[in-house]
């Protein structure tokens, strides 16, 4: 019998791997890496831009990964950094016009994918409950990551 832990981690890991595969397949159509998708979608929500630190926090990624991806996206003309800041990690990163176009494509395809996955098997109420539950799990895992697993009683 599979334990709750095994079932939970296998499902979450499997979902994450499938999402990465879908991102890659969609982004390759435009000649970009799948890893760009999350950053493009996130930056599109912040017209005033985000610093690398803010992007790390929002996307829940480490600084090295964000720095690498942003450098690649900047090289490809998808993002730009404000030039008035001395330290690049403090400069705001914004989408270029080309970046906005690709971000719109990413968001449209992501919406289509989410609908395809859940549209046939979930009502709107189910979807609301599902996302509330996922958010609660995420927040609890964040807390446990910071504080440790509560000791047994």
TORVEXTOR-370253 format. One record per residue (C-alpha): y negated, z, x negated; residue in one letter. Coordinates in pm, whole numbers, plus 50000, padded with zeros to 5 digits. Example, Ala and Ser with C-alpha at 12.3 -4.5 7.8 and 13.67 -1.06 7.14 Angstrom:
<pt py="50450" pz="50780" px="48770" residu="A"/>
<pt py="50106" pz="50714" px="48633" residu="S"/>
//
This chain:
<pt py="50000" pz="50000" px="50000" residu="X"/>
<pt py="49656" pz="49908" px="49866" residu="X"/>
<pt py="49418" pz="50200" px="49833" residu="X"/>
<pt py="49075" pz="50196" px="49994" residu="X"/>
<pt py="48917" pz="50171" px="49649" residu="X"/>
<pt py="49126" pz="49868" px="49554" residu="X"/>
<pt py="49066" pz="49697" px="49886" residu="X"/>
<pt py="48691" pz="49765" px="49874" residu="X"/>
<pt py="48645" pz="49648" px="49515" residu="X"/>
<pt py="48866" pz="49340" px="49558" residu="X"/>
<pt py="48676" pz="49230" px="49868" residu="X"/>
<pt py="48331" pz="49292" px="49718" residu="X"/>
<pt py="48425" pz="49126" px="49388" residu="X"/>
<pt py="48580" pz="48832" px="49571" residu="X"/>
<pt py="48270" pz="48783" px="49786" residu="X"/>
<pt py="48047" pz="48797" px="49479" residu="X"/>
<pt py="48260" pz="48542" px="49291" residu="X"/>
<pt py="48261" pz="48305" px="49590" residu="X"/>
<pt py="47883" pz="48336" px="49625" residu="X"/>
<pt py="47839" pz="48253" px="49257" residu="X"/>
<pt py="48063" pz="47949" px="49299" residu="X"/>
<pt py="47861" pz="47830" px="49599" residu="X"/>
<pt py="47531" pz="47888" px="49415" residu="X"/>
<pt py="47659" pz="47688" px="49120" residu="X"/>
<pt py="47779" pz="47401" px="49340" residu="X"/>
<pt py="47446" pz="47383" px="49523" residu="X"/>
<pt py="47221" pz="47420" px="49218" residu="X"/>
<pt py="47415" pz="47164" px="49015" residu="X"/>
<pt py="47300" pz="46905" px="49271" residu="X"/>
<pt py="46954" pz="46948" px="49119" residu="X"/>
<pt py="47070" pz="46991" px="48761" residu="X"/>
<pt py="47019" pz="47368" px="48746" residu="X"/>
<pt py="47235" pz="47675" px="48689" residu="X"/>
<pt py="47370" pz="47869" px="48984" residu="X"/>
<pt py="47213" pz="48184" px="48839" residu="X"/>
<pt py="46867" pz="48041" px="48915" residu="X"/>
<pt py="46926" pz="48063" px="49293" residu="X"/>
<pt py="46873" pz="48436" px="49341" residu="X"/>
<pt py="46561" pz="48444" px="49125" residu="X"/>
<pt py="46407" pz="48141" px="49295" residu="X"/>
<pt py="46468" pz="48285" px="49641" residu="X"/>
<pt py="46329" pz="48623" px="49536" residu="X"/>
<pt py="46018" pz="48483" px="49366" residu="X"/>
<pt py="45947" pz="48268" px="49672" residu="X"/>
<pt py="45888" pz="48587" px="49872" residu="X"/>
<pt py="45616" pz="48703" px="49630" residu="X"/>
<pt py="45332" pz="48448" px="49611" residu="X"/>
<pt py="45135" pz="48676" px="49378" residu="X"/>
<pt py="45432" pz="48682" px="49141" residu="X"/>
<pt py="45648" pz="48953" px="48991" residu="X"/>
<pt py="45682" pz="49099" px="48644" residu="X"/>
<pt py="46018" pz="49084" px="48470" residu="X"/>
<pt py="46063" pz="49456" px="48537" residu="X"/>
<pt py="45998" pz="49408" px="48909" residu="X"/>
<pt py="46239" pz="49116" px="48918" residu="X"/>
<pt py="46505" pz="49330" px="48745" residu="X"/>
<pt py="46460" pz="49603" px="49006" residu="X"/>
<pt py="46461" pz="49374" px="49309" residu="X"/>
<pt py="46755" pz="49159" px="49193" residu="X"/>
<pt py="46941" pz="49459" px="49045" residu="X"/>
<pt py="46988" pz="49279" px="48712" residu="X"/>
<pt py="46943" pz="49397" px="48354" residu="X"/>
<pt py="46638" pz="49298" px="48149" residu="X"/>
<pt py="46830" pz="49075" px="47908" residu="X"/>
<pt py="46978" pz="48865" px="48191" residu="X"/>
<pt py="46641" pz="48829" px="48362" residu="X"/>
<pt py="46465" pz="48737" px="48037" residu="X"/>
<pt py="46722" pz="48467" px="47959" residu="X"/>
<pt py="46711" pz="48312" px="48304" residu="X"/>
<pt py="46331" pz="48324" px="48330" residu="X"/>
<pt py="46298" pz="48157" px="47987" residu="X"/>
<pt py="46535" pz="47879" px="48100" residu="X"/>
<pt py="46355" pz="47839" px="48432" residu="X"/>
<pt py="46019" pz="47827" px="48254" residu="X"/>
<pt py="46154" pz="47559" px="48018" residu="X"/>
<pt py="46267" pz="47354" px="48320" residu="X"/>
<pt py="45926" pz="47385" px="48485" residu="X"/>
<pt py="46038" pz="47602" px="48777" residu="X"/>
<pt py="45833" pz="47913" px="48692" residu="X"/>
<pt py="45521" pz="47998" px="48500" residu="X"/>
<pt py="45385" pz="48318" px="48349" residu="X"/>
<pt py="45027" pz="48429" px="48368" residu="X"/>
<pt py="44874" pz="48382" px="48026" residu="X"/>
<pt py="44618" pz="48665" px="48017" residu="X"/>
<pt py="44871" pz="48940" px="47941" residu="X"/>
<pt py="44968" pz="49008" px="47577" residu="X"/>
<pt py="45320" pz="49135" px="47645" residu="X"/>
<pt py="45524" pz="48876" px="47834" residu="X"/>
<pt py="45734" pz="49135" px="48018" residu="X"/>
<pt py="45412" pz="49257" px="48188" residu="X"/>
<pt py="45294" pz="48913" px="48292" residu="X"/>
<pt py="45342" pz="48796" px="48647" residu="X"/>
<pt py="45598" pz="48521" px="48698" residu="X"/>
<pt py="45530" pz="48272" px="48977" residu="X"/>
<pt py="45698" pz="47959" px="49102" residu="X"/>
<pt py="45556" pz="47619" px="49013" residu="X"/>
<pt py="45538" pz="47350" px="49281" residu="X"/>
<pt py="45872" pz="47220" px="49156" residu="X"/>
<pt py="46009" pz="47577" px="49171" residu="X"/>
<pt py="45888" pz="47617" px="49529" residu="X"/>
<pt py="46068" pz="47298" px="49632" residu="X"/>
<pt py="46396" pz="47415" px="49479" residu="X"/>
<pt py="46348" pz="47766" px="49623" residu="X"/>
<pt py="46305" pz="47614" px="49970" residu="X"/>
<pt py="46628" pz="47418" px="49919" residu="X"/>
<pt py="46808" pz="47736" px="49805" residu="X"/>
<pt py="46687" pz="47939" px="50102" residu="X"/>
<pt py="46778" pz="47666" px="50350" residu="X"/>
<pt py="47128" pz="47626" px="50207" residu="X"/>
<pt py="47176" pz="48004" px="50186" residu="X"/>
<pt py="47086" pz="48040" px="50555" residu="X"/>
<pt py="47332" pz="47764" px="50641" residu="X"/>
<pt py="47603" pz="47934" px="50434" residu="X"/>
<pt py="47543" pz="48275" px="50591" residu="X"/>
<pt py="47554" pz="48123" px="50936" residu="X"/>
<pt py="47872" pz="47932" px="50853" residu="X"/>
<pt py="48035" pz="48253" px="50729" residu="X"/>
<pt py="47929" pz="48485" px="51006" residu="X"/>
<pt py="47812" pz="48266" px="51293" residu="X"/>
<pt py="48153" pz="48208" px="51440" residu="X"/>
<pt py="48292" pz="48558" px="51399" residu="X"/>
<pt py="47993" pz="48789" px="51456" residu="X"/>
<pt py="47754" pz="48851" px="51738" residu="X"/>
<pt py="47393" pz="48935" px="51653" residu="X"/>
<pt py="47474" pz="49302" px="51720" residu="X"/>
<pt py="47777" pz="49284" px="51487" residu="X"/>
<pt py="47560" pz="49125" px="51219" residu="X"/>
<pt py="47295" pz="49397" px="51252" residu="X"/>
<pt py="47560" pz="49670" px="51221" residu="X"/>
<pt py="47723" pz="49492" px="50929" residu="X"/>
<pt py="47399" pz="49468" px="50729" residu="X"/>
<pt py="47305" pz="49828" px="50808" residu="X"/>
<pt py="47647" pz="49939" px="50684" residu="X"/>
<pt py="47626" pz="49725" px="50369" residu="X"/>
<pt py="47279" pz="49865" px="50297" residu="X"/>
<pt py="47402" pz="50222" px="50343" residu="X"/>
<pt py="47699" pz="50157" px="50110" residu="X"/>
<pt py="47469" pz="50006" px="49849" residu="X"/>
<pt py="47227" pz="50300" px="49863" residu="X"/>
<pt py="47512" pz="50551" px="49837" residu="X"/>
<pt py="47658" pz="50366" px="49539" residu="X"/>
<pt py="47314" pz="50363" px="49375" residu="X"/>
<pt py="47284" pz="50739" px="49429" residu="X"/>
<pt py="47634" pz="50804" px="49294" residu="X"/>
<pt py="47557" pz="50581" px="48996" residu="X"/>
<pt py="47250" pz="50792" px="48918" residu="X"/>
<pt py="47387" pz="51137" px="49005" residu="X"/>
<pt py="47761" pz="51095" px="48953" residu="X"/>
<pt py="48047" pz="51133" px="49197" residu="X"/>
<pt py="48013" pz="51457" px="49392" residu="X"/>
<pt py="48267" pz="51714" px="49277" residu="X"/>
<pt py="48567" pz="51792" px="49492" residu="X"/>
<pt py="48535" pz="52086" px="49730" residu="X"/>
//
